[in-house]
Amino acid sequence: MSETDRIPAAQLPPGTVGRAGKWAVVNRDGEYSAVSRRCRHQLADLSKGTLDADGCLVCPWHQAKYDVRSGEMVAGPRGILGYHGPTPGYTQFVRGYAKVLKLRVKKALRRGDDVVVEG
């Protein structure tokens, strides 16, 4: 673990996403998870994403959704480059290779005033 693989817990209230080094860290109602920060679609920074009602991490660029427990892309993307909308065929292609190139997953735990990415 490096010193950058942490984020102050005060910056990560329930339902939010933050950055801890090369990790996107989420707080799902007090349950912390960490995944690699780069979306498998067009490499957007997932630490700037959001959590949806199901607790999935949503990419800020084209709304691809990731299960933060497994790193698997479960939906999307909804666009390409600057376009936001349906992309029949292309979306299935991206989801296909994202099954092989899942996000890396690490434990994130509260340690004092910080949330720390472990492993």
C-alpha positions as CSV (number, residue, x, y, z in Angstrom):
1,M,0.0,0.0,0.0
2,S,1.3,3.4,-0.8
3,E,0.4,6.6,1.0
4,T,-1.8,7.6,-1.9
5,D,-4.0,4.5,-1.6
6,R,-6.1,6.2,1.0
7,I,-8.8,8.9,1.2
8,P,-10.1,10.8,4.2
9,A,-13.4,9.1,5.2
10,A,-14.9,12.6,5.5
11,Q,-14.5,13.0,1.7
12,L,-16.4,9.7,1.1
13,P,-19.9,9.9,2.7
14,P,-22.4,7.1,1.9
15,G,-23.4,7.0,-1.7
16,T,-20.3,8.6,-3.1
17,V,-17.2,7.8,-5.1
18,G,-13.7,9.2,-4.5
19,R,-10.1,8.7,-5.6
20,A,-7.3,6.9,-3.6
21,G,-4.3,6.8,-5.8
22,K,-5.0,4.6,-8.8
23,W,-8.3,3.4,-7.3
24,A,-11.9,4.5,-7.4
25,V,-13.2,4.0,-3.9
26,V,-17.0,3.8,-3.2
27,N,-19.1,4.0,-0.1
28,R,-22.2,1.8,-0.4
29,D,-24.0,2.7,2.8
30,G,-20.9,2.2,4.9
31,E,-19.5,-0.7,2.9
32,Y,-16.3,0.4,1.1
33,S,-15.0,-1.1,-2.2
34,A,-12.1,-0.2,-4.5
35,V,-11.8,-0.8,-8.2
36,S,-9.2,0.3,-10.8
37,R,-10.0,3.8,-12.0
38,R,-10.1,3.4,-15.8
39,C,-13.3,2.5,-17.5
40,R,-12.9,-0.4,-19.9
41,H,-14.8,1.6,-22.6
42,Q,-12.7,4.7,-23.3
43,L,-10.6,4.9,-20.1
44,A,-12.7,7.6,-18.3
45,D,-11.7,8.2,-14.7
46,L,-14.2,6.2,-12.7
47,S,-13.4,8.1,-9.5
48,K,-15.4,10.9,-11.0
49,G,-18.4,8.6,-11.5
50,T,-21.5,8.0,-9.4
51,L,-23.2,5.2,-7.6
52,D,-26.7,4.2,-8.9
53,A,-29.6,2.9,-6.8
54,D,-28.3,-0.7,-7.1
55,G,-24.8,0.3,-5.8
56,C,-23.2,0.0,-9.2
57,L,-20.4,2.4,-10.2
58,V,-21.5,4.5,-13.2
59,C,-18.9,5.9,-15.6
60,P,-19.1,9.7,-15.9
61,W,-18.6,9.7,-19.7
62,H,-21.0,7.1,-21.2
63,Q,-22.8,5.5,-18.2
64,A,-21.2,2.1,-18.4
65,K,-22.0,0.4,-15.0
66,Y,-19.8,-1.8,-13.0
67,D,-20.4,-4.2,-10.1
68,V,-17.8,-2.9,-7.5
69,R,-17.6,-6.3,-5.8
70,S,-16.6,-8.2,-9.0
71,G,-15.3,-5.5,-11.3
72,E,-17.6,-6.7,-14.0
73,M,-19.3,-4.3,-16.4
74,V,-23.0,-5.0,-16.0
75,A,-24.5,-2.4,-18.4
76,G,-23.5,0.1,-21.1
77,P,-21.8,2.0,-22.5
78,R,-24.4,4.5,-23.8
79,G,-22.4,6.3,-26.4
80,I,-19.0,6.8,-28.0
81,L,-16.6,9.7,-28.0
82,G,-18.8,12.8,-27.6
83,Y,-22.1,11.1,-28.6
84,H,-24.5,10.0,-25.9
85,G,-27.2,7.6,-27.0
86,P,-27.9,4.2,-28.3
87,T,-25.0,2.3,-30.0
88,P,-26.4,-1.1,-31.1
89,G,-23.7,-3.7,-31.7
90,Y,-20.9,-1.5,-30.4
91,T,-22.2,-1.7,-26.8
92,Q,-22.3,-5.5,-27.0
93,F,-18.8,-5.5,-28.4
94,V,-17.5,-3.4,-25.5
95,R,-19.3,-5.5,-22.9
96,G,-17.8,-8.6,-24.6
97,Y,-14.2,-7.6,-24.1
98,A,-15.0,-6.1,-20.7
99,K,-15.8,-9.6,-19.5
100,V,-12.2,-10.5,-20.1
101,L,-10.8,-7.1,-19.0
102,K,-12.7,-6.6,-15.7
103,L,-11.8,-3.9,-13.3
104,R,-9.3,-4.9,-10.7
105,V,-10.9,-5.1,-7.2
106,K,-9.3,-4.5,-3.8
107,K,-10.5,-4.3,-0.3
108,A,-11.1,-0.8,1.1
109,L,-11.4,-0.5,4.9
110,R,-11.9,2.3,7.4
111,R,-8.8,2.8,9.3
112,G,-9.1,5.7,11.8
113,D,-10.0,8.9,9.8
114,D,-9.1,7.3,6.4
115,V,-10.4,4.7,4.0
116,V,-7.5,2.6,3.0
117,V,-7.1,0.4,-0.1
118,E,-5.5,-2.9,0.9
119,G,-3.8,-5.7,-0.9
